[in-house]
């Protein structure tokens, strides 16, 4: 390094050292001590070690959604309910008997595909505020159980209705 460039470099390091207490020097190298407790990735916090090297504290999940998320959740629930009611009405309209079984099963399967997509969107909404590396919260685990149970019971209802409609 030319002497004039080296002098400018050392002056810059001296200015940084004097202005920032987190910068230490090892010879002519600057060592930066970062004490940030967390980093965000795609607007989701990634918890990291704290300055005392203790494990990160578990984030308290209040279960509260902001108004936009609550509105999207209500909209997803409305569309899911409408899908089930529409599928049942369509199967009743198609008619009973074995000659219409294929049509009723097609409606039931199509409704289950739509409900599966809606469940995926609801799961994304529930996971949005959770830190990336944090364990699943109790609220999210409860949501996952009820969501899976609801989808399973709806599948049994729609397929049973399609199969046994007189």
DRENVEX-404197 format. One line per field, with one value per residue: x, z, y of N, C-alpha, C, O, CB in turn; residue number from 1. Coordinates in steps of 0.1 Angstrom, whole numbers, plus 2048, in hexadecimal, padded with zeros to 3 digits. Atoms other than C-alpha are relative to their C-alpha. Last residue first. Glycine has a CB too. Layout:
residues N
npx	c(X ...)
npz	c(Z ...)
npy	c(Y ...)
capx	c(X ...)
capz	c(Z ...)
capy	c(Y ...)
cpx	c(X ...)
cpz	c(Z ...)
cpy	c(Y ...)
opx	c(X ...)
opz	c(Z ...)
opy	c(Y ...)
cbpx	c(X ...)
cbpz	c(Z ...)
cbpy	c(Y ...)
zalo	c(NUM ...)
END
This chain:
residues 166
npx	c(80A 80C 80C 801 800 80C 80B 7FF 802 80D 809 7FD 807 80E 803 7FF 80B 80D 7FF 801 80E 808 7FD 805 80F 802 7FF 80B 80C 806 80E 80A 806 7F9 7FC 7F2 7F7 7FA 7FA 7F1 7FD 804 7F6 7F4 802 7FF 7F2 7F9 803 7F9 7F2 7FF 802 7F4 7F5 802 7FD 7F1 7FA 803 7F8 7F2 7FF 802 7F3 7F5 7FA 7FD 7F3 7FF 7FB 80A 7FC 806 80F 802 7FD 80C 80B 7FD 802 80F 807 7FC 807 80E 801 7FF 80C 80A 7FD 803 80E 804 7FD 80A 80D 800 800 80D 803 7FD 807 80B 80C 80A 80D 809 80B 80C 80A 809 80B 800 7FB 7F2 800 7FB 7F2 7FA 7F8 7F4 802 808 80D 7FF 80C 7FF 808 806 80E 808 80F 807 80D 808 80B 80D 807 7F6 7F6 7F5 7F3 7F5 800 7F9 808 80E 804 7FD 80A 80D 7FF 801 80E 808 7FE 807 80E 803 800 80C 80B 800 7F7 809)
npz	c(806 803 7FB 802 80E 807 7FB 807 80E 803 7FD 80B 80C 7FE 800 80E 808 7FC 805 80E 804 7FC 80A 80E 7FE 7FF 80D 808 7FC 7F3 803 800 7F3 7F9 809 804 7F7 7F5 804 7FE 7F2 7F8 803 7F9 7F2 7FE 802 7F4 7F6 804 7FD 7F2 7FC 806 7F7 7F4 803 801 7F3 7F8 806 7FB 7F2 7FF 805 7F6 7FE 80D 804 808 7FA 7FE 809 80D 7FF 800 80D 808 7FC 804 80E 802 7FB 809 80D 7FE 7FD 80D 808 7FA 802 80F 800 7F9 809 80B 7FB 7FF 80D 807 803 80E 806 808 7FA 80A 7FB 803 809 7F8 801 80B 7FB 806 7F6 7FC 7F9 7F2 7FF 7F3 7FE 7F7 7F5 7F6 806 80D 807 80E 80A 7FB 804 7F5 802 7F6 7FC 7FC 7F7 804 80A 809 7FE 80A 7FA 809 803 7F5 7FD 801 7F7 7F2 7FD 7FF 7F4 7F5 800 7FA 7F1 7FA 801 7F6 7F3 7FF 7FE 7F3 800 800)
npy	c(809 7F8 806 80E 803 7FB 809 80D 7FF 7FB 80B 80A 7FB 802 80F 804 7FA 807 80E 7FF 7FD 80B 80B 7FD 802 80F 806 7FB 808 7FB 7FC 80C 802 80B 80B 800 809 7F8 7F4 801 803 7F4 7F5 803 7FD 7F2 7FC 803 7F6 7F3 802 7FF 7F2 7F9 803 7F8 7F2 7FF 802 7F4 7F5 801 7FB 7F2 7FA 801 7F3 7FB 804 80C 80D 80B 80A 7FD 803 80F 805 7FC 809 80E 801 7FF 80C 80C 7FF 803 80E 808 7FE 808 80E 802 801 80D 80B 7FF 805 80F 805 800 7F2 7FC 7F5 805 7FB 7FF 802 7F5 804 802 7F5 803 808 80E 808 7FC 7F3 800 804 7FD 80C 800 80A 7FA 7FF 806 803 7FC 807 80C 800 804 7FE 809 7FA 80B 7FC 806 7F6 7FC 80A 802 802 804 80E 808 80C 7FD 7F5 804 80A 7F8 7F8 80A 804 7F5 800 80C 7FD 7F6 806 808 7F6 7F9 7F4 7F4)
capx	c(4E3 503 51B 53B 539 52D 549 563 557 553 573 587 577 581 5A5 5A7 599 5B1 5CF 5C5 5BE 5E0 5F3 5E2 5EA 60F 60F 601 61A 637 64C 670 684 69B 685 674 64E 63A 632 62C 606 602 615 5FF 5E0 5ED 5F4 5D1 5C2 5D5 5C9 5A5 5A7 5B5 59A 57F 58D 58D 569 55D 56E 560 53D 542 550 533 518 50E 511 4F3 4ED 4EA 501 4EE 4F6 51B 51A 50A 525 541 532 52E 552 561 54D 55B 57E 579 56C 589 5A2 591 592 5B7 5BE 5AB 5BF 5DF 5D6 5CB 5EB 5EA 5EB 5F6 60B 629 645 666 67D 69C 6BB 6D5 6EE 70E 70F 70C 6EC 6EE 6D8 6B3 6A9 68D 675 675 683 6A1 6A4 6C2 6C3 6D7 6EF 710 728 74D 760 785 799 7BB 7DA 7E6 7C7 7B0 78E 76D 74F 758 750 75C 780 786 775 78B 7AA 7A1 79C 7BE 7CE 7BF 7CA 7ED 7ED 7E2 7FE 818 80F 800)
capz	c(7EB 7F3 801 7ED 7E9 80C 81A 805 810 835 838 826 83D 85C 84F 847 869 87B 868 870 894 899 885 898 8BA 8AF 8A4 8C5 8D9 8C6 8AC 8B5 8AB 88D 875 88F 88E 880 85E 86B 870 84F 83D 84E 843 81F 820 82F 812 7F9 80B 80A 7E5 7DF 7F6 7E2 7C2 7D2 7DD 7BC 7A9 7C2 7BB 795 797 7AD 795 787 7AA 7B7 7C3 7B2 7A3 7B7 7D8 7CE 7C4 7E5 7F8 7E4 7E8 80E 811 7FA 80C 82D 820 80F 830 844 82C 82D 854 853 83A 850 86F 85C 852 875 886 894 8B9 8C4 8E0 8D7 8EF 8DE 8EE 8FC 8E8 8F7 90D 8FC 912 8F4 8E9 8D0 8B2 8AB 886 884 866 84E 832 849 869 880 8A5 8C5 8B6 8C9 8AD 8B7 899 896 883 876 879 899 8A8 8AA 8BB 8AD 8C4 8D4 8B3 8AD 8B8 8A8 887 886 88D 872 859 863 85E 83B 831 83D 82A 80A 80E 815 7F7 800)
capy	c(663 676 65B 661 687 68C 676 688 6AA 6A2 68D 6A9 6C3 6AE 6AB 6D1 6DA 6C3 6D0 6F4 6ED 6DC 6F7 713 703 6FF 724 730 71B 72B 718 718 738 737 74B 761 75F 77C 76C 749 74D 75F 744 72A 73C 73C 717 711 724 70F 6EF 6FC 702 6DF 6D1 6E3 6D4 6B1 6B4 6C1 6A5 68C 69A 697 674 668 675 652 643 656 678 69A 6B4 6CE 6BD 6BC 6E1 6EB 6D7 6E7 70A 706 6F9 714 730 725 725 747 756 747 755 778 776 76E 78A 7A3 797 79B 7BF 7C7 7BB 799 791 76E 77E 769 770 76C 753 763 75E 746 758 763 783 799 786 769 76B 76D 76F 788 786 7A5 790 788 79D 79B 798 7A0 7B9 7BB 7BE 7C2 7D0 7C8 7E1 7D5 7EB 7D9 7CA 7E7 7E9 7F6 7F5 817 829 84D 84B 829 834 854 83F 826 843 851 82F 82C 850 848 827 839 853 838 822 800)
cpx	c(7FA 7F6 7F3 7F2 7FE 800 7F3 7F5 801 7FD 7F1 7F6 802 7F8 7F1 7FD 801 7F4 7F3 800 7FE 7F2 7F7 802 7F9 7F1 7FD 801 7F4 7F4 7F9 7F2 7F7 7F9 806 804 80E 809 807 807 80F 803 7FD 80B 80C 7FE 801 80F 807 7FD 808 80F 802 800 80D 80B 7FE 804 80F 807 7FE 809 80E 801 7FF 80D 80B 806 804 80E 801 807 7F6 803 7F9 7F1 7FE 802 7F3 7F4 802 7FE 7F1 7F9 803 7F7 7F2 800 800 7F3 7F6 803 7FC 7F1 7FB 803 7F5 7F3 801 800 7F3 7FD 805 7F9 7F4 7F3 7F6 7F2 7F6 7F5 7F4 7F5 7F7 7F6 801 806 80F 800 804 80E 807 806 80D 7FC 7F6 7F2 803 7F3 802 7F8 7FA 7F1 7F8 7F1 7F9 7F3 7F8 7F5 7F3 7FA 80B 809 80B 80D 80B 800 807 7F7 7F1 7FB 802 7F5 7F3 800 7FD 7F1 7F8 801 7F8 7F1 7FD 7FF 7F2 7F4 7FE 809)
cpz	c(7F3 7F9 7FD 804 7FD 7F1 7FA 804 7F8 7F1 7FC 802 7F5 7F3 802 7FF 7F2 7F8 803 7F9 7F1 7FB 803 7F7 7F3 801 800 7F2 7F7 803 80E 7FE 7FF 80D 808 7F8 7FB 809 80B 7FD 803 80E 808 7FE 808 80F 802 7FF 80D 80B 7FD 805 80F 804 7FC 80A 80C 7FC 800 80D 808 7FA 805 80E 800 7FB 80A 801 7F2 7FB 7F7 806 801 7F5 7F2 801 7FF 7F2 7F8 804 7FB 7F1 7FC 805 7F7 7F4 803 803 7F3 7F9 806 7FD 7F1 7FF 805 7F6 7F4 804 800 7F2 7F7 7FE 7F1 7F9 7F8 806 7F5 805 7FF 7F6 807 7FE 7F4 807 7FD 80B 803 805 80E 800 80D 801 808 80C 80A 7FA 7F2 7F9 7F3 7F5 804 7FD 80B 7FE 809 805 803 80A 7FC 7F7 7F6 805 7F6 808 7F7 7FD 80A 804 801 80A 80F 804 802 80D 80B 800 806 80F 807 801 80B 80E 802 802 80D 800)
cpy	c(806 7F7 808 7FB 7F1 7FC 804 7F6 7F3 800 804 7F4 7F6 805 7FE 7F1 7FB 804 7F8 7F2 801 802 7F3 7F4 803 7FE 7F1 7FA 804 7F7 804 805 7F3 7FC 7F4 7F4 801 7F8 808 80D 800 7FE 80C 80A 7FC 804 80F 803 7FD 80A 80C 7FE 802 80F 806 7FD 809 80E 802 800 80D 80B 7FE 805 80F 807 800 80E 806 7FE 7F5 7F3 7F4 7F6 803 7FC 7F1 7FA 803 7F7 7F2 7FF 801 7F4 7F4 800 7FC 7F1 7F8 801 7F7 7F1 7FE 7FE 7F3 7F5 801 7FA 7F0 7FB 800 80E 802 80B 7FA 804 802 7FD 80C 7FC 7FD 80B 7FC 7F7 7F1 7F7 803 80E 801 7FA 802 7F2 800 7F6 805 800 7FB 7FD 807 7F8 7F3 800 7FA 803 7F6 806 7F3 805 7FB 80B 803 7F6 7FE 800 7FB 7F0 7F7 7F4 802 80A 7FC 7F6 807 808 7F6 7FD 80C 801 7F5 804 80A 7FA 7F9 80A 808 80C)
opx	c(7F1 7F9 7E9 7EC 7F8 7F6 7EB 7F0 7F8 7F3 7EA 7F1 7F8 7EE 7EB 7F6 7F7 7EC 7EE 7F8 7F4 7EC 7F3 7F9 7F0 7EC 7F7 7F6 7EC 7EF 7FC 7EF 7F2 7FE 801 7FF 811 80E 812 813 814 808 806 813 810 804 80B 815 80B 806 811 814 809 80A 815 810 806 80E 815 80C 808 812 812 807 809 813 810 80C 80F 816 7FF 813 7F3 7FB 7F0 7ED 7F9 7F8 7EC 7F0 7FA 7F4 7EC 7F4 7FA 7EF 7EE 7FA 7F7 7EC 7F1 7FB 7F2 7EC 7F6 7F9 7ED 7EF 7FA 7F6 7EF 7F4 811 7EF 7E8 7EC 7F5 7ED 7F2 7F5 7F0 7F2 7F7 7F8 803 812 817 803 7FC 810 80F 800 817 7F3 7EB 7E9 80C 7ED 806 7F6 800 7E9 7FA 7EC 7F7 7F3 7F5 7F7 7ED 7F5 80B 80D 807 811 80C 807 811 7EB 7EC 7F6 7F8 7EC 7EE 7F8 7F3 7EA 7F3 7F7 7EE 7EC 7F6 7F5 7EA 7EE 7F4 812)
opz	c(7ED 7EE 803 7FD 7F4 7EC 7F5 7FB 7F0 7EC 7F7 7F9 7ED 7EF 7FA 7F5 7EC 7F4 7FA 7F0 7EC 7F5 7FA 7F0 7EF 7FB 7F7 7EC 7F4 7FA 818 801 7F5 814 805 7FB 7EF 812 809 801 80E 815 80D 807 812 814 809 809 814 80F 804 80E 813 808 804 810 80E 802 808 812 80A 801 80D 811 804 803 80E 7F8 7EF 7FB 7EB 807 7F7 7ED 7EE 7FB 7F5 7EC 7F3 7FC 7F3 7ED 7F7 7FC 7F1 7F2 7FE 7FB 7F0 7F7 7FF 7F5 7EF 7FC 7FE 7F1 7F3 800 7F8 7EE 7F2 804 7EF 7F2 7FD 80E 7EF 803 809 7EB 809 808 7EA 807 805 80B 803 7FE 817 7FB 80E 802 803 813 80B 800 7EB 7FD 7F1 7F6 801 806 80E 801 805 80F 7FA 816 7F3 7FB 7EA 811 7EA 80E 7F4 803 807 808 80B 814 816 80D 80E 816 812 80A 811 816 80E 80B 814 814 809 80C 814 808)
opy	c(7FF 7F1 805 7F2 7ED 7F9 7FC 7EF 7F0 7FA 7FC 7EF 7F4 7FF 7F6 7ED 7F8 7FC 7F1 7F0 7FC 7F9 7ED 7F0 7FB 7F4 7EC 7F6 7FB 7EF 7FD 811 7F0 7F3 7E9 7E9 801 7FE 80D 80F 804 807 812 80D 803 80D 813 808 806 812 810 804 80B 814 80A 807 812 814 809 80A 815 80F 807 810 816 80F 80B 813 808 807 7F6 7F2 7EE 7F3 7FC 7F3 7EC 7F6 7FA 7EF 7ED 7F8 7F7 7EC 7EE 7F7 7F1 7EA 7F1 7F7 7ED 7EB 7F6 7F3 7EA 7EF 7F7 7F0 7EA 7F4 7F6 814 802 808 7FB 7FC 80D 7F2 812 801 7F1 811 803 7EB 7E8 7F5 7FA 818 804 7EF 80B 7E8 7FD 7F9 800 7F9 800 7F3 812 7EC 7E8 803 7EE 80E 7EB 80E 7EC 806 801 815 7FF 7F5 7FB 80A 7F0 7E9 7F2 7F6 806 807 7FB 7F9 808 804 7F7 800 80B 7FF 7F7 806 807 7FA 7FE 80A 807 80D)
cbpx	c(7F5 804 801 80A 80E 7FF 7FE 80E 80A 7FD 801 80E 805 7FB 807 80F 801 7FE 80C 80C 7FB 800 80F 806 7FB 808 80E 800 7FD 7FB 7F8 802 7F8 80E 80A 809 7FB 7F5 7F6 806 7FA 7F1 800 805 7F4 7F5 805 7FF 7F0 7FC 806 7F7 7F3 801 802 7F2 7F6 805 7FC 7F1 7FD 805 7F6 7F3 803 803 7F5 7F3 801 7F6 7F6 7FA 80E 805 7FA 808 80E 7FE 7FC 80D 80A 7FB 802 80F 803 7FA 809 80D 7FE 7FE 80E 809 7F9 804 80F 802 7FB 80C 80C 7FB 80C 7F9 802 7F7 7FF 7FE 7FD 800 7F9 7FC 7FD 7F9 7F8 80E 7F7 801 7F7 80E 808 7F7 80A 7FC 7FC 7F3 7FC 807 7F7 80D 7F1 7F7 7FF 803 7FC 804 7F8 807 7F7 800 80A 806 7FA 807 800 801 7F2 7F9 7FD 7FC 807 80F 801 7FC 80C 80B 7FC 802 80F 806 7FB 809 80E 7FE 800 80D 7FB 7F6)
cbpz	c(80A 7F7 80F 809 7FA 802 80F 802 7FA 806 80F 800 7FC 80C 80C 7FB 800 80F 805 7FA 807 80F 802 7FB 80B 80C 7FA 7FF 80F 7FE 7FA 80D 805 802 7F6 80C 7FF 808 7FA 7F7 804 7FE 7F1 7FB 805 7F7 7F2 802 802 7F2 7F8 807 7FB 7F1 802 807 7F4 7F5 807 801 7F1 7FC 808 7FA 7F1 803 805 7F7 7FF 7F4 80C 7F3 802 7FB 80B 80B 7FB 7FF 80F 806 7F9 805 80F 801 7F9 80B 80C 7F9 7FD 80F 805 7F8 805 80E 7FC 7F9 80C 809 7F8 800 7F8 7F6 808 808 801 7F8 80C 7F1 806 808 7F1 802 80A 803 80D 803 80C 801 7F7 80B 7F4 80E 7FB 7FA 7FA 800 7FF 7F8 804 80B 7F1 80D 7F2 80F 7F3 80B 7F9 7FF 7F5 7F8 7FE 7FE 80B 7F4 7FA 80D 7F3 7F2 7FC 802 7F7 7F3 800 7FF 7F2 7F7 804 7FA 7F2 7FD 802 7F5 7F4 802 7F4 80C)
cbpy	c(7FD 80C 7FE 7F9 804 80F 801 7FA 80A 80D 7FC 7FB 80D 808 7F9 802 80F 801 7F9 809 80C 7FD 7FC 80D 80A 7FA 803 80F 802 80F 7F4 7F8 80C 803 805 802 7F2 806 809 7F6 7F3 802 803 7F2 7F8 807 7FC 7F0 800 804 7F4 7F6 805 7FE 7F1 7FC 805 7F6 7F2 803 802 7F2 7F7 804 7FB 7F2 809 801 7F1 800 7FD 7FC 7FB 80E 808 7FA 804 80F 803 7FB 80A 80E 7FF 7FE 80D 809 7FD 804 80E 804 7FD 809 80E 800 800 80E 809 7FC 805 80F 807 7F7 80D 7F8 80F 7F3 809 803 7F4 80D 801 7F2 807 7FA 801 80E 800 7FA 809 7FA 7FC 805 7F2 806 7F2 7F2 80C 7FA 800 803 803 808 7F9 803 804 7F6 80B 7F1 802 7F5 7F1 80E 7F5 80B 7FC 802 7F8 805 80C 7FD 7F4 807 80A 7F6 7FA 80D 801 7F3 802 80D 7F9 7F5 809 807 809 800)
zalo	c(166 165 164 163 162 161 160 159 158 157 156 155 154 153 152 151 150 149 148 147 146 145 144 143 142 141 140 139 138 137 136 135 134 133 132 131 130 129 128 127 126 125 124 123 122 121 120 119 118 117 116 115 114 113 112 111 110 109 108 107 106 105 104 103 102 101 100 99 98 97 96 95 94 93 92 91 90 89 88 87 86 85 84 83 82 81 80 79 78 77 76 75 74 73 72 71 70 69 68 67 66 65 64 63 62 61 60 59 58 57 56 55 54 53 52 51 50 49 48 47 46 45 44 43 42 41 40 39 38 37 36 35 34 33 32 31 30 29 28 27 26 25 24 23 22 21 20 19 18 17 16 15 14 13 12 11 10 9 8 7 6 5 4 3 2 1)
END
